[in-house]
C-alpha cells in the first residue's frame, strides 16, 4: 500500500508540474509561450535617454543587454537574474555625445562590450572579470568610434569594426598583447561584424557619399576583399542601418534599411544572403516606414529573424522567413521605439532589446515552450 501511495504521489506531482504553468497568474508562462512577453528593464530619467542597446544570450540562455544611459553619462549592463534585472555601471563616458554599444560573450560566458566614450571622442572596450569591469581605450582621443560592432574569437580575443576619424572604416583586434588596427575604407558609417569558424572577420558597412550603398568586407589572410552588396538608384540610400550574422557554412546574411527617396516611397527593410557565388536579396517590409533593423539566424542557419522599427520613435516589429514568405508581427505597437537589437537562444527563442521614450525594454517569444529557460521562473512563480 505504501508503494502504491508513492506511485500516486509521483503521478500527482507530475500532473501538477505539467499543469503548474497554466495556473501562474502573474505572467502565465506556459500560455504566453507563443506570445511576445514585454517588460521594462530601465526607466529613463528623461525622454529618449537610453541609446543603442545591444542584446546577447549566454550559454544558459539568459539575456544580457548593454546600453548608453544619456541621463547619467554612463555605459551600463543589464542581466536577468530570474525575476528582475540587475543593472551595473560599466564606464562613465559623458552625456552630451552618445554612441553605440556592442555586447558579445566569449566561450567562458564572460561579457565584452565595445562602446563610444564621448568625453574623449574615442573607441573603448570593456570586459568583466569577476564582478569588476576592466576598461581600456582602443583608439586615441578624437578618433571617433561612435559606431562599433564587436565579435569574440575562439581564443576569447575581441575584434571590433568601427567608424573612425573622418568616418574612415576601421578594424581593430586584440593580439594578446596589443590592439592591432587597420583601415579598410573611407566614409563608412554604420557597420556590423561577425567571425567565422576560422576566426576570419566578415563585415557589412554603409558607404556615405554620393551613392550611399551597402558594402561587405572580409579578410583573405593578407588583405581585405570588399564588394558592393546592394546599390540604390539615384537619390536612394541602401544600408544606412545594417546588421550581419554568419550561418553554419560561414556564409554572411545581412538585414539593412532602405531610406525613403524619390525612387523609394517608403523606408523599407531588405535582406541579403551570400550563396557562395552571388548575393540573393529580398524585400522584407516595404509597406511601412521601416527603419532600424537587426538580424539573427536559427541554429540550423535556415531561418532569418529580423526586428525593426517603423521610424525614429516608431513601433517595434519582427519578421521571420518560413519556406515561402516573410511572416511579419507587431511586437510593441506604441509609437515610441528608437532602436532595437535581436538575438536567439539555443531553444530558438527570440530576444529583443529596444529603446523607447520611457527607457529600455525587453521582449521575448518562443514558438515552442522552452522548458530549460522557464523552469526556474516557474519554480519561483515568476517569468520573463
C-alpha positions in Angstrom: 0.0 0.0 0.0 2.8 2.4 0.8 4.4 1.7 -2.5 1.1 2.4 -4.3 0.8 5.7 -2.5 4.3 6.7 -3.5 3.4 5.9 -7.2 0.2 8.0 -7.0 2.1 10.8 -5.4 4.6 10.7 -8.3 1.7 10.8 -10.8 0.0 13.7 -8.9 3.3 15.6 -8.8 3.9 15.1 -12.5 0.4 16.3 -13.4 0.8 19.2 -11.1 4.2 20.1 -12.6 2.7 19.9 -16.1 -0.3 21.9 -15.1 1.5 24.4 -13.0 2.3 26.9 -15.8 -1.3 27.2 -16.6 -2.0 28.4 -13.0 0.7 31.1 -12.8 -1.3 34.2 -12.8 1.4 37.0 -12.8 2.7 36.1 -16.3 1.1 32.9 -17.4 4.3 31.5 -18.6 3.0 28.5 -20.5 0.0 30.3 -22.0 2.2 33.1 -23.2 4.9 30.8 -24.7 3.8 31.8 -28.2 3.2 35.4 -27.4 5.6 38.4 -27.0 6.3 39.0 -23.4 7.5 42.5 -22.7 8.7 44.2 -19.6 10.6 47.3 -18.6 14.3 46.9 -17.9 15.3 50.5 -17.0 13.1 53.6 -16.7 14.7 56.6 -18.4 15.2 59.8 -16.4 14.3 61.9 -19.4 12.7 61.3 -22.9 14.9 59.0 -25.0 17.7 58.9 -22.5 18.6 55.2 -23.3 20.6 54.8 -26.5 21.9 52.0 -28.7 21.2 48.8 -26.7 22.8 45.5 -27.7 21.5 42.1 -26.6 23.4 38.9 -26.2 22.4 35.5 -24.8 24.8 33.4 -22.6 25.3 29.6 -22.7 22.5 29.3 -20.1 20.1 31.2 -22.4 20.0 34.2 -20.0 19.6 37.6 -21.8 22.0 40.4 -21.1 21.9 44.0 -22.5 24.5 46.8 -22.9 23.3 50.4 -23.4 24.2 54.0 -23.1 22.4 56.0 -20.4 22.5 59.6 -21.6 20.9 61.0 -18.4 23.8 59.7 -16.3 26.5 59.7 -19.0 27.3 56.1 -18.4 27.5 52.8 -20.3 25.5 50.2 -18.4 24.9 46.5 -18.4 21.7 44.7 -17.5 21.4 40.9 -16.8 18.3 38.9 -16.0 18.5 37.1 -12.6 15.4 35.0 -13.0 12.9 37.5 -11.7 14.3 41.0 -12.3 17.2 42.9 -14.0 20.5 43.6 -12.3 22.0 46.8 -13.6 25.7 47.6 -13.5 27.7 50.7 -14.5 30.5 49.8 -16.9 32.1 53.2 -17.5 31.4 56.9 -17.3 31.6 58.2 -20.9 29.7 61.6 -21.0 26.1 62.5 -21.5 26.2 65.0 -24.4 27.9 62.9 -27.1 26.5 59.4 -27.3 27.3 56.4 -29.5 26.6 52.7 -29.9 27.4 49.8 -27.6 28.0 46.2 -28.8 27.8 43.2 -26.5 29.2 39.7 -27.0 30.1 36.7 -24.8 33.2 34.6 -25.1 33.2 30.8 -24.6 33.6 31.2 -20.9 30.5 33.3 -20.6 32.4 36.5 -19.9 30.7 39.6 -21.4 32.7 42.0 -23.6 31.5 45.4 -24.8 32.7 47.9 -27.3 31.4 51.5 -26.9 32.0 55.2 -27.6 33.5 57.5 -24.9 32.1 60.9 -25.7 34.3 62.6 -23.1 37.4 61.9 -25.2 35.7 61.1 -28.5 37.3 57.6 -28.9 36.5 53.9 -29.0 36.7 51.9 -25.8 36.4 48.3 -24.8 35.4 46.6 -21.5 35.2 43.1 -20.2 34.0 41.9 -16.8 36.4 39.8 -14.7 34.5 38.5 -11.6 32.3 41.4 -10.5 34.6 44.2 -11.9 34.6 45.8 -15.3 38.0 46.4 -16.8 38.0 49.1 -19.4 40.6 50.4 -21.9 40.9 52.7 -24.9 41.2 51.1 -28.3 41.9 54.3 -30.1 43.4 57.7 -29.1 41.5 60.9 -28.3 39.4 62.5 -31.0 39.3 59.4 -33.2 35.5 59.0 -33.3 34.2 55.4 -32.6 30.6 56.3 -32.3 29.5 53.3 -34.4 31.2 50.0 -33.5 30.4 46.3 -33.6 32.1 43.6 -31.6 32.8 39.8 -32.0 34.8 37.4 -29.9 37.0 34.7 -31.4 37.8 31.2 -30.3 40.8 32.5 -28.2 38.4 34.9 -26.4 40.0 37.8 -28.1 37.9 40.8 -29.3 37.5 42.0 -32.8 35.9 45.4 -33.5 34.8 47.2 -36.6 34.2 50.9 -36.1 33.9 54.3 -37.7 37.0 56.4 -37.2 38.1 60.0 -37.8 36.5 61.4 -40.9 34.3 58.3 -40.9 37.2 56.1 -42.1 36.2 52.5 -41.7 38.5 50.8 -39.1 39.1 47.3 -37.8 40.8 46.5 -34.5 41.7 43.2 -33.0 43.4 42.2 -29.8 46.5 40.1 -30.5 47.0 39.0 -26.9 49.5 41.8 -26.3 48.2 44.9 -28.1 45.5 46.3 -30.3 46.2 46.0 -34.0 44.3 48.5 -36.1 43.9 48.8 -39.9 41.9 51.0 -42.2 39.5 49.2 -44.6 37.8 52.0 -46.4 36.8 55.7 -46.2 33.4 57.3 -45.5 31.9 54.3 -43.7 29.2 54.8 -41.1 27.1 52.0 -39.6 28.7 48.6 -39.6 28.4 45.1 -38.2 31.0 42.3 -37.7 30.9 38.5 -37.5 33.6 35.9 -37.2 33.5 32.6 -39.0 34.7 29.2 -37.7 38.3 30.1 -38.7 38.1 33.5 -36.8 38.1 35.3 -40.1 36.2 38.7 -39.9 33.2 39.4 -42.1 31.8 43.0 -42.0 28.9 44.8 -43.5 29.1 48.6 -43.7 27.4 51.7 -45.2 29.3 54.0 -47.6 28.1 57.5 -47.2 28.6 59.9 -50.1 27.1 60.5 -53.5 26.0 56.8 -53.9 25.1 55.8 -50.3 25.3 52.0 -50.7 25.8 48.8 -48.7 29.2 47.0 -48.9 30.8 43.9 -47.4 34.4 43.1 -46.5 36.2 40.0 -45.5 39.9 39.3 -44.8 41.7 36.9 -47.1 44.8 36.4 -44.9 46.8 39.2 -46.4 44.4 42.0 -47.4 40.7 43.0 -47.3 38.3 41.9 -50.1 35.4 44.3 -50.5 32.4 44.3 -52.7 29.1 46.1 -53.2 26.1 44.2 -51.8 23.3 46.5 -52.9 23.5 49.7 -54.9 20.5 52.1 -54.8 19.0 54.1 -57.7 19.8 57.8 -57.8 18.9 59.7 -54.7 18.4 56.5 -52.7 20.3 55.1 -49.7 20.8 51.4 -49.1 22.2 50.1 -45.8 22.5 53.1 -43.6 21.3 50.8 -40.9 22.7 47.2 -41.3 23.5 44.1 -39.2 25.3 40.9 -40.2 25.4 37.4 -39.0 27.0 34.2 -40.3 25.4 30.8 -40.8 27.0 27.3 -40.1 28.7 27.3 -43.5 30.4 30.7 -42.8 28.1 32.5 -45.3 27.0 36.1 -44.4 23.4 37.3 -44.0 22.6 41.0 -43.8 19.5 42.9 -42.8 19.5 46.5 -43.9 17.4 49.6 -44.4 16.3 51.5 -47.5 15.7 55.1 -46.9 12.8 57.0 -48.4 13.6 58.9 -51.6 12.1 59.8 -54.9 12.7 56.2 -56.0 11.6 54.6 -52.8 8.2 55.7 -51.4 8.8 54.1 -48.0 11.7 53.5 -45.6 11.9 49.7 -46.0 13.9 46.6 -44.9 15.8 44.3 -47.1 17.6 41.0 -46.5 20.7 39.7 -48.4 22.5 36.4 -48.2 25.6 35.2 -49.9 25.1 31.9 -51.7 28.8 31.2 -52.2 28.7 32.7 -55.7 26.3 35.7 -55.5 24.1 37.9 -53.3 20.4 37.0 -53.2 18.2 39.8 -51.9 14.6 40.0 -50.8 12.3 42.7 -49.6 11.2 42.0 -46.0 9.0 45.0 -45.4 8.0 47.7 -47.9 4.6 48.8 -46.9 5.5 50.9 -43.9 8.3 53.4 -42.9 10.6 50.7 -41.6 13.8 51.9 -40.2 16.3 50.3 -37.8 17.0 46.6 -38.3 18.8 43.7 -36.7 19.2 40.1 -37.9 19.8 36.7 -36.2 19.7 33.2 -37.6 18.2 30.0 -36.2 20.6 27.2 -35.1 20.3 25.5 -38.4 21.1 28.7 -40.2 17.9 28.3 -42.4 15.6 30.8 -40.8 16.5 34.5 -40.6 14.8 36.6 -37.9 14.7 40.4 -38.1 13.4 43.1 -35.8 12.9 46.7 -36.9 11.1 49.9 -36.1 8.8 51.8 -38.4 10.7 55.1 -37.9 12.7 57.0 -35.3 10.3 57.0 -32.5 8.0 54.4 -34.2 6.6 51.0 -33.3 8.6 47.7 -33.0 8.1 44.8 -35.5 9.5 41.4 -36.1 9.8 39.2 -39.2 11.0 35.7 -39.9 11.2 33.7 -43.1 9.3 30.4 -43.5 9.6 28.2 -46.5 7.8 30.5 -48.9 7.4 34.0 -47.4 8.2 36.5 -44.7 5.9 36.5 -41.6 5.6 39.9 -40.1 4.4 40.6 -36.5 4.0 43.7 -34.3 5.9 43.3 -31.1 5.2 46.7 -29.5 2.6 48.9 -31.2 3.5 52.0 -29.2 5.0 54.8 -31.3 8.0 55.5 -29.1 10.7 53.0 -30.1 14.1 54.4 -31.1 16.3 51.4 -31.9 16.4 47.6 -31.4 18.7 44.6 -31.2 17.8 40.9 -31.6 19.4 37.6 -30.6 18.3 33.9 -30.5 18.9 31.4 -27.8 19.7 27.7 -28.1 16.0 26.9 -28.0 15.3 29.2 -30.9 13.5 31.7 -28.7 13.8 35.3 -29.9 15.0 38.1 -27.6 14.9 41.8 -28.4 16.2 44.8 -26.5 14.9 48.2 -27.6 15.0 51.9 -26.5 11.8 53.8 -26.0 10.8 57.3 -24.9 10.4 55.9 -21.4 13.7 53.9 -21.2 14.9 50.4 -22.1 12.5 47.5 -22.8 12.9 43.8 -23.5 10.7 41.4 -25.4 10.9 37.6 -25.8 8.9 35.0 -27.6 9.1 31.2 -28.2 7.2 29.2 -30.8 7.6 26.2 -28.6 7.7 26.1 -24.8 11.3 26.4 -23.7 11.5 24.2 -20.5 15.2 24.9 -19.7 14.7 28.6 -20.0 11.4 28.9 -18.0 11.7 26.2 -15.4 13.5 28.4 -12.8 10.8 31.1 -13.4 8.1 28.5 -12.8 9.7 27.4 -9.6 10.0 31.0 -8.4 6.4 31.8 -9.5 7.8 34.5 -11.9 8.7 34.6 -15.5 10.3 36.5 -18.3 
